[in-house]
């Protein structure tokens, strides 16, 4: 019987939490709707001339350099993630 009572208490607490969360969320949206949105600056336009000047001729991709870069990234990611203790 205790387990059923605990489940009911948890369910009631969860319902209260979600109701409170929903209320705060709606209030926040209503506040943000009443405030004017900041203007979005126009996206910069690029002419074809400037694009060609930046990259006149694409170089072919060196497969071995690409593989080395991938290996370096792989090694970096392995060093960044915590290592689980050996058992």
Residue frames as a rotation matrix with the C-alpha (Angstrom) as fourth column:
UNK 1
0.567 0.824 0.000 0.00
0.824 -0.567 0.000 0.00
0.000 0.000 -1.000 0.00
UNK 2
0.319 -0.538 -0.780 2.91
0.225 -0.757 0.614 2.35
-0.921 -0.371 -0.120 0.66
UNK 3
-0.687 -0.621 0.377 4.18
0.475 0.009 0.880 1.89
-0.550 0.784 0.288 -2.89
UNK 4
-0.082 0.755 0.650 0.79
0.956 -0.126 0.266 2.87
0.283 0.643 -0.712 -4.32
UNK 5
0.755 0.358 -0.549 0.69
0.557 -0.792 0.249 5.96
-0.346 -0.494 -0.798 -2.11
UNK 6
-0.129 -0.899 -0.418 4.22
0.214 -0.437 0.874 6.94
-0.968 0.023 0.248 -3.22
UNK 7
-0.667 -0.075 0.741 3.25
0.733 0.110 0.671 6.53
-0.132 0.991 -0.019 -6.87
UNK 8
0.397 0.888 0.229 0.18
0.892 -0.433 0.130 8.71
0.215 0.153 -0.965 -6.32
UNK 9
0.601 -0.247 -0.760 2.28
0.315 -0.801 0.510 11.38
-0.735 -0.546 -0.403 -4.61
UNK 10
-0.520 -0.853 0.049 4.84
0.325 -0.145 0.935 11.32
-0.790 0.502 0.352 -7.43
UNK 11
-0.381 0.471 0.795 2.11
0.911 0.043 0.411 11.52
0.160 0.881 -0.446 -10.06
UNK 12
0.699 0.675 -0.234 0.48
0.713 -0.685 0.153 14.44
-0.057 -0.274 -0.960 -8.25
UNK 13
0.256 -0.699 -0.667 3.84
0.187 -0.642 0.744 16.23
-0.948 -0.315 -0.034 -7.90
UNK 14
-0.691 -0.512 0.511 4.61
0.552 0.082 0.830 15.66
-0.467 0.855 0.226 -11.59
UNK 15
0.070 0.811 0.581 1.21
0.961 -0.211 0.179 17.03
0.267 0.546 -0.794 -12.61
UNK 16
0.776 0.189 -0.601 1.74
0.449 -0.835 0.317 20.11
-0.442 -0.516 -0.733 -10.44
UNK 17
-0.206 -0.942 -0.266 5.19
0.255 -0.314 0.915 20.62
-0.945 0.121 0.304 -11.91
UNK 18
-0.662 -0.045 0.748 3.98
0.744 0.086 0.663 20.38
-0.094 0.995 -0.024 -15.51
UNK 19
0.451 0.875 0.178 1.01
0.875 -0.472 0.104 22.66
0.175 0.109 -0.979 -14.81
UNK 20
0.603 -0.312 -0.734 3.30
0.256 -0.796 0.549 25.24
-0.755 -0.519 -0.401 -13.23
UNK 21
-0.500 -0.851 0.161 5.81
0.369 -0.041 0.929 24.89
-0.784 0.524 0.334 -16.06
UNK 22
-0.321 0.468 0.823 3.11
0.936 0.026 0.350 25.31
0.143 0.883 -0.446 -18.70
UNK 23
0.733 0.618 -0.284 1.74
0.667 -0.734 0.127 28.39
-0.130 -0.283 -0.950 -16.93
UNK 24
0.253 -0.732 -0.633 5.19
0.097 -0.632 0.769 30.02
-0.963 -0.256 -0.089 -16.78
UNK 25
-0.638 -0.488 0.595 5.86
0.587 0.192 0.787 29.12
-0.498 0.851 0.164 -20.39
UNK 26
0.120 0.780 0.614 2.60
0.964 -0.239 0.115 30.70
0.236 0.578 -0.781 -21.55
UNK 27
0.792 0.133 -0.596 3.30
0.386 -0.865 0.321 33.85
-0.473 -0.484 -0.736 -19.50
UNK 28
-0.183 -0.952 -0.245 6.76
0.187 -0.278 0.942 34.12
-0.965 0.127 0.229 -21.02
UNK 29
-0.573 0.026 0.819 5.41
0.813 0.144 0.564 33.75
-0.103 0.989 -0.104 -24.55
UNK 30
0.516 0.838 0.174 2.72
0.846 -0.531 0.051 36.33
0.136 0.121 -0.983 -23.90
UNK 31
0.550 -0.408 -0.729 5.32
0.193 -0.787 0.587 38.78
-0.813 -0.463 -0.354 -22.56
UNK 32
-0.532 -0.838 0.123 7.57
0.292 -0.046 0.955 38.24
-0.795 0.544 0.269 -25.56
UNK 33
-0.224 0.528 0.819 4.66
0.971 0.053 0.232 38.74
0.079 0.848 -0.525 -27.96
UNK 34
0.779 0.570 -0.262 3.84
0.603 -0.796 0.060 42.11
-0.174 -0.205 -0.963 -26.44
UNK 35
0.200 -0.797 -0.571 7.45
-0.061 -0.591 0.804 43.30
-0.978 -0.125 -0.167 -26.90
UNK 36
0.847 0.069 -0.526 8.50
-0.515 -0.137 -0.846 44.26
-0.131 0.988 -0.081 -30.42
UNK 37
0.707 -0.612 0.354 10.99
0.590 0.787 0.180 41.87
-0.389 0.081 0.918 -31.95
UNK 38
0.045 -0.756 -0.653 14.39
-0.153 -0.651 0.743 43.32
-0.987 0.067 -0.145 -32.79
UNK 39
0.742 0.253 -0.621 14.83
-0.617 -0.107 -0.780 43.96
-0.264 0.961 0.077 -36.50
UNK 40
0.498 -0.554 0.667 16.67
0.452 0.822 0.346 41.27
-0.740 0.129 0.660 -38.41
UNK 41
-0.026 -0.556 -0.831 19.50
-0.550 -0.686 0.477 42.73
-0.835 0.469 -0.288 -40.48
UNK 42
0.848 0.342 -0.404 19.44
-0.516 0.361 -0.777 41.80
-0.120 0.867 0.483 -44.15
UNK 43
0.592 -0.640 0.489 21.77
0.451 0.766 0.457 39.03
-0.668 -0.050 0.743 -45.21
UNK 44
-0.040 -0.666 -0.745 24.87
-0.485 -0.639 0.597 40.29
-0.874 0.386 -0.297 -46.98
UNK 45
0.932 0.339 0.129 24.78
-0.031 0.427 -0.904 39.72
-0.362 0.838 0.409 -50.70
UNK 46
-0.095 -0.989 0.115 27.82
-0.007 0.116 0.993 38.43
-0.995 0.094 -0.018 -52.51
UNK 47
0.563 0.211 -0.799 28.50
-0.758 -0.252 -0.601 39.14
-0.329 0.944 0.018 -56.09
UNK 48
0.966 -0.185 0.181 29.90
0.238 0.910 -0.340 36.45
-0.102 0.372 0.923 -58.37
UNK 49
0.518 -0.817 0.252 33.05
-0.140 -0.371 -0.918 38.52
0.844 0.440 -0.307 -58.93
UNK 50
0.130 -0.491 0.862 33.99
-0.963 -0.270 -0.009 38.57
0.237 -0.829 -0.507 -55.24
UNK 51
0.737 0.174 0.654 33.37
-0.400 0.892 0.212 34.84
-0.546 -0.418 0.727 -54.92
UNK 52
0.896 -0.433 0.098 35.65
0.332 0.505 -0.797 34.11
0.295 0.746 0.596 -57.88
UNK 53
0.329 -0.804 0.495 38.33
-0.463 -0.594 -0.658 36.40
0.823 -0.013 -0.568 -56.51
UNK 54
0.348 -0.149 0.926 38.31
-0.920 0.137 0.368 34.57
-0.182 -0.979 -0.089 -53.17
UNK 55
0.082 -0.260 0.962 38.67
-0.109 0.957 0.268 31.10
-0.991 -0.127 0.051 -54.67
UNK 56
-0.017 -0.087 -0.996 40.04
-0.918 -0.393 0.050 31.37
-0.396 0.915 -0.073 -58.22
UNK 57
0.032 0.032 -0.999 40.70
-0.653 0.757 0.003 27.66
0.757 0.652 0.045 -58.77
UNK 58
0.728 0.283 0.624 39.72
-0.675 0.451 0.583 24.86
-0.116 -0.846 0.520 -56.43
UNK 59
-0.394 -0.909 -0.139 42.56
-0.905 0.409 -0.113 22.53
0.159 0.081 -0.984 -55.52
UNK 60
0.195 0.449 -0.872 41.99
-0.276 0.878 0.391 18.78
0.941 0.165 0.295 -55.65
UNK 61
0.663 0.116 0.740 41.57
-0.748 0.071 0.660 17.09
0.024 -0.991 0.134 -52.27
UNK 62
-0.369 -0.845 -0.387 44.59
-0.676 0.530 -0.512 15.06
0.638 0.073 -0.766 -51.19
UNK 63
0.537 0.678 -0.501 43.18
-0.210 0.683 0.699 11.77
0.817 -0.270 0.510 -49.87
UNK 64
-0.038 -0.611 -0.791 46.12
0.731 0.523 -0.439 11.04
0.682 -0.594 0.427 -47.57
UNK 65
-0.886 -0.247 0.392 45.91
-0.023 -0.821 -0.570 14.53
0.463 -0.514 0.722 -46.03
UNK 66
-0.021 0.968 0.251 42.19
-0.725 -0.188 0.663 14.02
0.689 -0.168 0.705 -45.49
UNK 67
0.515 0.168 -0.840 42.80
0.254 0.907 0.337 10.66
0.818 -0.387 0.424 -43.79
UNK 68
-0.537 -0.772 -0.340 45.47
0.627 -0.095 -0.774 12.23
0.565 -0.628 0.535 -41.56
UNK 69
-0.706 0.339 0.622 43.09
-0.481 -0.874 -0.070 15.02
0.520 -0.349 0.780 -40.60
UNK 70
0.399 0.894 -0.204 40.37
-0.481 0.394 0.783 12.50
0.781 -0.214 0.587 -39.73
UNK 71
0.214 -0.413 -0.885 42.84
0.638 0.746 -0.193 10.51
0.740 -0.523 0.423 -37.61
UNK 72
-0.821 -0.537 0.193 43.91
0.249 -0.642 -0.725 13.70
0.514 -0.547 0.661 -35.82
UNK 73
-0.296 0.806 0.512 40.30
-0.750 -0.528 0.398 14.61
0.591 -0.266 0.761 -35.09
UNK 74
0.538 0.468 -0.701 39.61
-0.041 0.846 0.532 11.07
0.842 -0.258 0.474 -33.90
UNK 75
-0.232 -0.729 -0.644 42.60
0.731 0.306 -0.609 11.18
0.641 -0.613 0.462 -31.57
UNK 76
-0.835 -0.039 0.550 41.60
-0.209 -0.901 -0.380 14.60
0.510 -0.432 0.744 -30.26
UNK 77
0.126 0.977 0.172 38.06
-0.702 -0.035 0.712 13.41
0.701 -0.211 0.681 -29.50
UNK 78
0.461 -0.022 -0.887 39.37
0.386 0.905 0.178 10.33
0.799 -0.424 0.426 -27.70
UNK 79
-0.613 -0.755 -0.234 41.67
0.587 -0.237 -0.774 12.50
0.529 -0.612 0.588 -25.58
UNK 80
-0.688 0.395 0.609 38.79
-0.485 -0.874 0.019 14.86
0.540 -0.282 0.793 -24.73
UNK 81
0.424 0.891 -0.163 36.32
-0.473 0.371 0.799 12.20
0.772 -0.261 0.579 -23.61
UNK 82
0.083 -0.382 0.921 36.84
-0.985 0.111 0.134 10.79
-0.154 -0.918 -0.367 -20.09
UNK 83
-0.371 -0.319 -0.872 38.35
-0.503 0.858 -0.099 7.33
0.780 0.402 -0.479 -20.13
UNK 84
0.756 0.637 0.151 36.48
-0.497 0.408 0.766 4.68
0.426 -0.654 0.625 -18.07
UNK 85
0.015 -0.783 0.622 38.69
-0.960 0.163 0.229 3.04
-0.281 -0.600 -0.749 -15.44
UNK 86
-0.183 -0.168 -0.969 40.05
-0.591 0.807 -0.028 -0.35
0.786 0.567 -0.246 -16.46
UNK 87
0.411 0.403 0.818 38.65
-0.900 0.324 0.292 -3.20
-0.147 -0.856 0.496 -14.39
